[in-house]
């Protein structure tokens, strides 16, 4: 995940682009930061998708463990 400073800089450049425009260097910096942000987003999203399990595809033992884990999380 990107650190807060980089995210703040992305937002700062977006605001500046709307109000007064960006220099060539700022445009390049914005493109670089956005690319890094999207790369991190896609990697994290892929990890989440890789961890998704469909209940219908679970064995009896996996389903029992899933239900037990759900109960533990609720308490």
C-alpha positions in Angstrom: 0.0 0.0 0.0 1.2 3.5 -0.7 2.1 5.7 2.2 0.0 8.6 3.2 2.4 11.2 1.8 2.2 9.8 -1.7 -1.6 9.6 -1.6 -1.7 13.2 -0.3 0.6 14.2 -3.2 -1.7 12.5 -5.7 -4.6 14.5 -4.3 -2.7 17.7 -4.2 -1.7 17.3 -7.9 -5.3 16.5 -8.8 -6.5 19.7 -7.1 -3.8 21.8 -8.7 -4.6 20.3 -12.1 -8.3 21.4 -11.8 -7.4 24.9 -10.6 -4.3 26.2 -12.3 -2.9 23.3 -14.3 0.3 21.3 -14.0 3.8 21.8 -15.3 5.4 19.0 -17.5 7.3 17.7 -14.5 4.2 17.7 -12.3 2.3 15.8 -15.0 5.0 13.2 -15.1 5.1 12.9 -11.4 1.3 12.5 -11.3 1.4 9.8 -13.9 4.1 8.0 -12.0 2.3 8.2 -8.7 -1.0 7.1 -10.3 0.7 4.1 -11.9 2.2 3.1 -8.6 -1.1 3.5 -6.9 -2.9 1.4 -9.5 -0.2 -1.3 -9.4 -0.7 -1.6 -5.6 -4.5 -1.5 -5.9 -4.5 -4.3 -8.4 -2.0 -6.4 -6.4 -4.2 -6.1 -3.2 -7.4 -6.7 -5.1 -5.9 -9.9 -6.7 -4.9 -11.1 -3.2 -8.4 -10.6 -2.0 -9.8 -12.5 -5.0 -7.3 -15.3 -4.5 -8.6 -15.7 -1.0 -12.2 -16.0 -1.9 -13.7 -19.4 -1.4 -17.1 -20.4 -2.6 -19.1 -22.3 0.0 -20.5 -24.6 -2.6 -17.0 -25.8 -3.5 -16.0 -26.6 0.1 -15.7 -30.1 1.5 -17.7 -31.0 4.6 -14.6 -30.4 6.8 -13.9 -27.0 5.3 -17.5 -26.0 5.6 -17.6 -27.0 9.3 -14.4 -24.9 9.9 -15.8 -22.0 8.0 -19.0 -22.0 10.1 -16.9 -22.4 13.3 -14.7 -19.4 12.3 -17.8 -17.4 11.5 -19.2 -18.0 15.0 -15.9 -17.1 16.6 -15.8 -13.8 14.6 -19.4 -13.0 15.7 -18.5 -13.2 19.4 
